[in-house]
Amino acid sequence: MYYVSDRITIDDKVCNGKPTIRGKRITVQTILDFLSAGSKEEEILKQYPSLEKEDISACLKFASQLTDRTFTIKKIA
């Protein structure tokens, strides 16, 4: 298991290696999808009672850190 932060983990045996929250089968993408659809933190926490508010903040921070990188697009074939 690889710890991206104290709350975000990546394990190739859990959710096909997608970033998850504390090794649970709840992906960062799932939480970001809920937020982008307009769900409030309280609604997400109600649907996923094992989550904490800090988990949602960690998902947003993780996404922010990904977009803070420089990417190079290379044409293949």
VOPAGU-2260 file (C-alpha; in pm, 1 decimal, decimal comma):
REM VOPAGU-2260
SITE   aa  ch    i         X         Y         Z
SITE  MET   A    0       0,0       0,0       0,0
SITE  TYR   A    1     127,0     345,9     -88,0
SITE  TYR   A    2      27,8     640,4     131,7
SITE  VAL   A    3     -21,7     956,7     -71,3
SITE  SER   A    4    -118,0    1139,7     248,9
SITE  ASP   A    5    -239,3    1034,7     589,8
SITE  ARG   A    6    -587,5     979,7     440,7
SITE  ILE   A    7    -533,3     891,1      73,6
SITE  THR   A    8    -390,1     551,0     -15,6
SITE  ILE   A    9    -317,8     357,1    -332,3
SITE  ASP   A   10    -314,4     -21,3    -327,0
SITE  ASP   A   11    -325,7    -225,9    -646,2
SITE  LYS   A   12    -540,2    -481,7    -459,7
SITE  VAL   A   13    -809,6    -226,3    -366,1
SITE  CYS   A   14   -1035,7     -67,9    -630,6
SITE  ASN   A   15    -794,4    -159,4    -910,8
SITE  GLY   A   16    -526,3      70,4    -775,4
SITE  LYS   A   17    -735,1     388,1    -776,4
SITE  PRO   A   18    -668,0     634,1    -493,7
SITE  THR   A   19    -895,1     550,6    -199,9
SITE  ILE   A   20    -973,1     697,5     137,0
SITE  ARG   A   21    -777,7     527,7     416,5
SITE  GLY   A   22    -767,1     196,2     227,9
SITE  LYS   A   23   -1146,7     170,1     219,8
SITE  ARG   A   24   -1331,0      80,6     -96,2
SITE  ILE   A   25   -1435,2     442,1    -140,6
SITE  THR   A   26   -1239,2     614,2    -415,5
SITE  VAL   A   27   -1132,2     974,9    -428,0
SITE  GLN   A   28   -1307,9     990,5    -764,5
SITE  THR   A   29   -1638,6     887,8    -606,9
SITE  ILE   A   30   -1621,1    1172,2    -356,4
SITE  LEU   A   31   -1515,7    1423,3    -622,5
SITE  ASP   A   32   -1803,0    1307,3    -845,5
SITE  PHE   A   33   -2050,3    1366,0    -562,5
SITE  LEU   A   34   -1908,8    1711,8    -494,1
SITE  SER   A   35   -1909,3    1808,9    -862,0
SITE  ALA   A   36   -2272,6    1699,5    -886,4
SITE  GLY   A   37   -2356,7    1946,1    -609,6
SITE  SER   A   38   -2375,5    1712,6    -310,1
SITE  LYS   A   39   -2298,1    1871,4      24,2
SITE  GLU   A   40   -2045,7    1729,2     268,6
SITE  GLU   A   41   -2325,0    1636,2     507,7
SITE  GLU   A   42   -2501,4    1431,9     237,7
SITE  ILE   A   43   -2184,3    1242,5     150,9
SITE  LEU   A   44   -2110,0    1170,3     516,3
SITE  LYS   A   45   -2464,6    1041,4     560,3
SITE  GLN   A   46   -2425,4     802,4     264,0
SITE  TYR   A   47   -2079,7     691,0     379,6
SITE  PRO   A   48   -2091,6     686,7     761,2
SITE  SER   A   49   -1735,3     552,4     788,8
SITE  LEU   A   50   -1600,0     875,7     637,6
SITE  GLU   A   51   -1497,1    1186,5     827,1
SITE  LYS   A   52   -1506,6    1550,6     714,9
SITE  GLU   A   53   -1127,5    1543,5     693,3
SITE  ASP   A   54   -1150,7    1265,6     433,0
SITE  ILE   A   55   -1348,1    1490,4     200,1
SITE  SER   A   56   -1098,2    1772,5     249,6
SITE  ALA   A   57    -816,7    1527,4     173,2
SITE  CYS   A   58    -985,7    1433,8    -157,0
SITE  LEU   A   59   -1001,5    1798,3    -261,0
SITE  LYS   A   60    -640,5    1856,4    -159,9
SITE  PHE   A   61    -532,8    1545,2    -353,8
SITE  ALA   A   62    -710,3    1669,4    -668,6
SITE  SER   A   63    -557,3    2013,8    -625,8
SITE  GLN   A   64    -209,6    1867,2    -594,0
SITE  LEU   A   65    -259,2    1665,9    -914,1
SITE  THR   A   66    -352,7    1975,3   -1111,4
SITE  ASP   A   67     -54,1    2164,3    -972,2
SITE  ARG   A   68     181,8    1949,9   -1178,8
SITE  THR   A   69     312,3    2015,9   -1527,0
SITE  PHE   A   70     205,7    1763,0   -1788,5
SITE  THR   A   71     355,0    1694,4   -2129,9
SITE  ILE   A   72     136,0    1546,7   -2399,2
SITE  LYS   A   73     319,8    1327,6   -2645,3
SITE  LYS   A   74     170,9    1198,8   -2966,3
SITE  ILE   A   75     200,9     821,2   -2991,8
SITE  ALA   A   76     188,8     655,8   -3332,9
